Amino acid sequence: MSDESLARDVPPDALPEYAERVLEVADLIPPGRVMTYGDVAEWLEEGGPRQVGRVMALYGGAVPWWRVVRSDGVLLPGHELRALDHYRAEGTPLRAASRAAEGHMPRLDMKRARWDGGERAEGHT
């Protein structure tokens, strides 16, 4: 599976302004940490989880997409193994899957992995 399935080839100057802002926040998230779709919308003080999710689905391949996640810690359907590789490489806290979990896929440990945007990045608008 390639990154083309996560992003369309869109010249940067053709990105909607909101999409640019969402992608900038995704770039700020430190390795080993995550923000939820709602966290990103709250950071931007605009939109909501669905709008952020739409931006990530259309344009997220250009940024560390695996760091913008569902609030329940479930890995992105269809991209679980790629995301898991990134999480393991970055040391992102994970919770072991229960035996009842379909595919026995771990989840993110949201209490430990979630980044609140502390030390708000310089230049944040």
N, C-alpha and C positions, 0 to 999 in steps of 0.2 A: 504494500500500500504506500502511495507516495503522498507528499505534502499537497499535491494538486487537488486531492480529494478534500482537503481542509481549506483551501483558498483558491480563488480564481485569480488569473493573471490580470491584475488591474494596476495600471500605472499609478504611482503614489499621488500624482496631482489629480487623479480621477476619484480618489476615495472621498466619500462624504465626510464632512468635518467631524461628525459624531464618531464615525468609525476610526478616524485618525486618533481621536482622543482615547477611545477604548484601547486601541493597540498600544498607545503610549503608556497607559497604565499597566497593561500586561507586561511590557518591557521593564517596568520598575520593580516587579515582584522578584524578590531575591531567590536564587536557587535554593531548593529545599523547602520553599514556602508556597502557599497558594492563597488565592482570593476567590470568593464565590462570585457568580454573575451579579448577584445583588450587591456585594461589597464594591464591585467596580462601579456600578451605577450610583451607589451612595457616594463614593469617592468623587465621581464626576458631578454629583448633585444634579443629575439629569438622566432620564430614561429609567428603565427597570431591568430586572433580570432577563426578561425575554428579548429586549432590545440588545443587550450586551451579548446574549447567546447568539442572536442573529448575526451580529457583527463578527463574532468569533467563527461562526460556521462559514461565513462568506469570505473573510479576509484573514483569519487567524493563523494560517500557515506561515506567515512572515514573522511571527513572534513566538515566544515560548507558550504556545496554546495550552499545554498541559498544566500550566499554573493557574488557569482560570477554570473553575470547577463548579459542580453542583454542590449545594449546601449539605447534602447527605453523605458526601465523600465517595459516592459511587463513581467509578471510572467512566470516562466518555464512551458510550456504546459504539462499537465498531472500531475503536482506537485504543482499547484497553491495553493490549500488549505493548504498543509503542509508548503509550503514556507510562506504563509500568517500568519500562526500560529507563525512561527519563527520571522517574521518581527514585529508582534504585541508584542511578548514577549520581543524583544530586543529594541523596540521603534524606529524602522527604519522608516524614513519619507515616507509616502505614499500619493498618490493623489487619491481623490475619482474618481470612475469610472463614466463616462458619462452615461446617460440613454441609449444611443445608443450602448454602449459597450456590446459585447456579454457576457452574464452571469453577467454583472455589476461588474466585478472584478476590484479592484483598481490596480493602477500601482505604481511602485516605484517613489518617487519624486527624480529624478536623481540629480537635482541641489543641494539638501540638503543631500542626502544619499551617494553620490559618494565620495569615499576615494581616495585621490591622492597619497597615500603612504607616505605622509609627515611624518616627524620623521621616516625616513626609518629605518626599523627594524635592530637592531644590528645583525651582523652575516649574513646579506644579501650578497649573492655572485653574 
